[in-house]
Structures are given as C-alpha cells and as structure tokens.
Amino acid sequence: MSLRDERGFTLPELLLVLIISLVILGATLTVFNATYQTAHSSDDRFDTVEVARNALEVEARQLRNLARRLNNTPVIDTVNGYDLIFQTSDPARTWVRYCLDTTTAPASQSRGRLWGTSLALDPSTAAYGVTAGMRAACPGTGWTKSQVVADHVTNRVGNRDRPIFSYACADGGTGCTASAAAFDQIVTVSAQTIIDTTPNADPKELLVSSGVFLRNQNQAPVVSFTATPTLPRTVLLNGSGSTDYEGRTLSLYWFKGTMPSSIACDKPAVAVNAFEQRILWGGVLIGEGVTLNHTFPDAELSGTQQPIGLVACDPGDRYGTAGVPPAAYIRVTVPN
C-alpha cells in the first residue's frame, strides 16, 4: 500500500466529531447535575428527618422521666396539639417546652419550626416556675435555653390541622386534657412531626413519630372505707377499699370530728415520724393503718352520728380523702 492512500480526517469530519462529542458531554453533564441535585436534595431531606427524629427521642426520654410531684404541685403545665410544657427529672427538675412556630420568619405554615426550650429550677427557691411569658407565643420568653429542634415541619401546611401532640387518658376518654386539674390523668403522650423540605412538590412528606407511657405520672388515690359495729360504742373502720391507680401501697390516716386543714404527704424535716407529721396537718387524728378499732367516748351518745374521715397518701405524695375538704368525712352512727 502506498503512502498516497494514507489520508487523514477532513476538517468537516473533525468538526462533526467535535460537535457530537460536545452534545454527548453536555447530556452527560446534565444527567450528572440532575443526579447530584437529586442526591443533594435527598441528603437534605433525610438530614432534616434525622434531626426531627432525634428531637422526638429527647422529648420521649424527658417524658419517661417526668418529675415527681412535690407537695402536690403539678408537673404538667400546658397541653394542646402544638404546645407541651412539662417538668422532667432529666436533667434534674427542669421545665421544658416543645411548641410549633408557623408565624415568625423564616417560619411559615409550609415551614414550621419546632422549638425546644428549657429552664432548670431549684425547687427550694421556686414554688412553681412557669410564668405567663414562658407560655406566650412560641417559643416564649424567660427560658434559659431555646433552640429550633426540628425544621421544615408541615403539620399545618395549607391550613391543615395535624396536631404534633396527642394524649390518652387513664379512663380512656378525652377529659384529661380539658383542664390543668385533670392533667394527672394523662397516661400516654404521642408525637408526630411531618417533614417536607419541598412542600407541595415531590417527593412526598415523611412522618416521624413517637409514643411514651408516662411511667412517673402519679394519680391521686381513690379513698373508700366502711364502719362496722363490733362492740357497744365501738366500730371497726376498714379502708381496704381504697385504691391506687399505680398499684402502690397506701398509707391511711383516720380523723374524727375535724379533718386536716392542709395535707402534705411528704414528711418535713421537723417531723420525727409519720404519725407526728399527720398531727402537724391539723384536725383530730385517731390512728393510722388499713383498719382501726375505734371506741367512742361516753360523751358521744349512742345512736348519734359522728364524723369520721380518712386520708390516703401514696409513695409519690399524692393523697385522697373520703370526700371533698373540708367535709371529707362520713358520719358514723355510734353503736348502742
């Protein structure tokens, strides 16, 4: 073969190859960019979901360690679908708040921001601790620590009403959320955050949820007793019908004539023993225990009715009585 037959590419051919290469490279870069953007968006999405999951894990741990009531002071302050304030013992006796902000920029209905706030209190110097400012529009004021714990929450996007928090009551109803006086009847708290970094567009929303049984929630005992004549002027008082929701052992204290004006089941340092503490309550204490044989004095005529009252304290310092103070007693007929 001669050198005359070894011809190269012509300029039009080179230009055609270059154009085809540029088209292929452009298409490749377009696909790469789309893939990168999708991966980046997915990473942001899943990172946001993971942050929300961590927030609910912290909230669940704090609820599982709900603080013990002291001197009958509530440990749950605010309960609704988008706002929850409670006191936890993790860390020690700290008030915390979780609330959803959809109004303060950059927050909006399509980008809700879940705030977590906290305030540690010394119970010896603060009787309660939660102020009106701390309950104000999310996140409130007066908290020592405030931070956004979950972003891009879309529970309320488009005016939807999909509460973050929901509650279950001990009796299976819904009355435990009606007033602060009933908050001690709440036995479980469920939480769900709906996360979407691209609302109203694909991909779809992701749900992060948790549920907690309030193992430290303590309800007041239900008190009941009977009085059975055993001898002339003597009755057997029996409080075994009194019950504790948590199934713990109750301490029972019997009064006659006058019920205590105040009850604090936690024994203060000045009391030598439990019996002495009940005397400090006031009222006329006649004994303690599940049962008590009581003999009425001669001054209390046979056939007359005398007021007998019962106070039951549980180990968590909650108490119950046989009625509503100051008339928390039952009139017992003096046997002939």
Residue pairs with C-beta under 8 A, 6 or more apart in sequence:
9 17
41 197
41 198
44 197
45 195
45 197
45 198
45 203
45 206
48 150
48 151
48 152
48 195
48 197
49 195
49 206
49 208
51 149
51 150
51 151
52 114
52 149
52 150
52 151
52 153
52 193
52 195
52 208
53 208
54 149
55 98
55 114
55 116
55 149
55 150
55 193
56 150
56 191
56 193
56 208
56 209
56 210
57 210
58 116
58 149
59 96
59 98
59 116
59 191
59 210
60 191
60 210
60 211
60 212
61 90
62 86
62 88
62 90
62 96
63 86
63 88
63 189
63 212
63 214
64 90
64 212
64 213
64 214
64 215
64 216
65 88
65 89
65 90
65 216
66 75
66 76
66 86
66 87
66 88
66 89
66 214
66 215
66 216
66 217
67 75
67 86
67 87
67 88
67 89
67 93
67 216
68 75
68 89
68 216
68 218
68 316
68 317
69 75
69 184
69 218
69 316
69 317
69 318
70 123
70 266
70 317
71 264
71 266
71 317
72 263
72 264
72 265
72 317
72 318
72 319
73 127
73 128
74 180
74 183
74 184
75 86
75 87
76 85
76 86
76 87
76 180
76 183
76 184
76 186
77 85
77 86
77 87
77 95
77 130
77 135
77 180
78 84
78 85
78 97
78 130
78 135
79 165
79 167
79 177
79 183
79 186
80 163
80 165
80 177
81 161
81 163
81 164
81 165
81 166
82 99
82 100
82 138
82 155
82 156
82 163
82 164
82 165
83 97
83 98
83 99
83 100
83 138
83 165
84 97
84 98
84 99
84 165
84 189
85 95
85 96
85 97
85 130
85 134
85 135
86 95
86 96
87 93
87 94
87 95
87 96
87 129
88 94
88 95
88 96
89 216
91 120
92 120
93 120
93 121
93 123
94 118
94 119
94 120
94 121
95 118
95 119
95 120
95 121
95 129
95 130
95 134
96 116
96 117
96 118
96 119
97 115
97 116
97 117
97 118
97 134
97 139
97 140
97 143
98 114
98 115
98 116
98 149
98 164
98 165
98 191
99 114
99 115
99 117
99 138
99 139
99 140
100 112
100 113
100 114
100 115
100 138
100 153
100 155
100 156
100 164
101 107
101 112
101 113
101 114
101 115
101 137
101 138
101 139
102 108
102 109
102 112
102 113
102 156
103 137
106 113
107 113
109 154
109 156
109 157
109 158
109 159
110 154
110 157
110 158
110 199
110 200
111 151
111 152
111 153
111 154
111 199
112 152
112 153
112 154
112 155
112 156
112 157
113 148
113 150
113 151
113 153
114 148
114 149
114 150
114 151
114 153
114 164
114 193
115 138
115 139
115 146
115 147
115 148
115 149
116 146
116 147
116 148
116 149
117 134
117 139
117 140
117 143
117 145
117 146
117 147
118 143
118 144
118 145
119 129
119 134
119 142
119 143
119 144
119 145
120 144
121 129
131 142
133 140
133 141
133 142
134 140
134 141
134 142
134 143
139 146
150 193
150 195
152 195
152 196
152 197
152 199
153 164
153 193
153 194
153 195
154 194
154 195
154 196
154 199
154 205
155 162
155 163
155 164
155 192
155 193
155 194
156 162
157 196
157 199
157 200
158 200
162 192
162 194
163 192
164 191
164 192
164 193
165 189
165 190
165 191
166 189
166 190
166 191
166 192
167 174
167 176
167 177
167 186
167 188
167 189
167 190
168 186
168 187
168 188
168 190
169 175
169 176
169 177
169 182
169 185
169 186
169 187
170 176
170 185
170 186
170 187
170 219
170 245
171 185
175 182
175 185
176 182
176 183
176 185
176 186
177 183
177 186
184 217
184 218
184 219
184 220
184 318
185 219
186 214
186 217
187 213
187 214
187 217
188 211
188 212
188 213
188 214
189 211
189 212
189 214
190 209
190 210
190 211
190 212
191 209
191 210
191 211
192 207
192 208
192 209
192 210
193 207
193 208
193 209
194 205
194 206
194 207
194 208
195 205
195 206
195 207
195 208
196 204
196 205
196 206
199 205
218 246
218 314
218 316
218 318
219 244
219 245
219 246
219 318
220 314
220 318
220 319
220 320
221 242
221 243
221 244
221 245
221 250
221 312
221 313
221 314
221 318
221 319
221 320
222 242
222 243
222 244
222 245
222 320
223 239
223 242
223 310
223 311
223 312
223 320
223 321
223 322
224 239
224 241
224 242
224 243
224 322
225 237
225 238
225 239
225 241
225 242
225 308
225 310
225 322
225 330
226 237
226 238
226 241
227 235
227 236
227 237
227 238
227 308
227 330
227 332
228 235
228 236
228 238
229 235
229 236
229 335
230 236
230 293
230 335
231 295
231 335
232 302
232 335
232 336
233 295
233 296
233 298
233 300
233 302
233 334
233 335
234 293
234 294
234 295
234 296
234 335
235 293
235 294
235 296
235 332
235 335
236 291
236 292
236 293
237 254
237 291
237 292
237 293
237 294
237 308
237 310
238 290
238 291
239 252
239 254
239 290
239 291
239 310
239 312
240 290
240 291
242 250
242 252
242 310
242 312
242 320
244 250
244 312
244 314
246 314
246 316
248 314
248 315
248 316
249 315
250 312
250 313
250 314
251 265
251 274
251 288
251 312
251 313
251 314
252 288
252 289
252 290
252 310
252 311
252 312
253 278
253 285
253 287
253 288
253 310
253 311
253 312
253 313
254 285
254 286
254 287
254 288
254 289
254 292
254 294
254 308
254 309
254 310
255 283
255 284
255 285
255 286
255 308
255 309
255 310
255 311
255 329
256 284
256 286
256 294
256 306
256 307
256 308
256 309
257 283
257 284
257 306
257 307
258 282
258 283
258 284
259 283
259 309
259 311
259 321
259 325
259 326
259 327
259 328
259 329
260 278
260 281
260 282
260 283
260 311
260 325
261 281
261 282
261 283
261 325
261 326
262 281
262 282
263 281
263 311
263 313
263 319
263 321
264 277
264 281
264 317
265 313
265 314
265 317
265 318
265 319
266 317
267 274
267 277
268 277
268 280
270 280
271 277
271 280
274 288
275 285
275 288
278 285
278 288
278 311
279 285
281 311
283 309
286 292
286 294
287 294
294 308
296 306
296 334
300 306
300 334
301 334
302 334
302 335
302 336
303 333
303 334
303 336
304 333
304 334
305 331
305 332
305 333
305 334
306 331
306 332
306 333
306 334
307 329
307 330
307 331
307 332
308 329
308 330
308 331
308 332
309 321
309 322
309 323
309 328
309 329
309 330
310 321
310 322
311 319
311 320
311 321
311 328
312 319
312 320
312 321
313 319
321 328
322 328
322 329
322 330
323 329
323 330
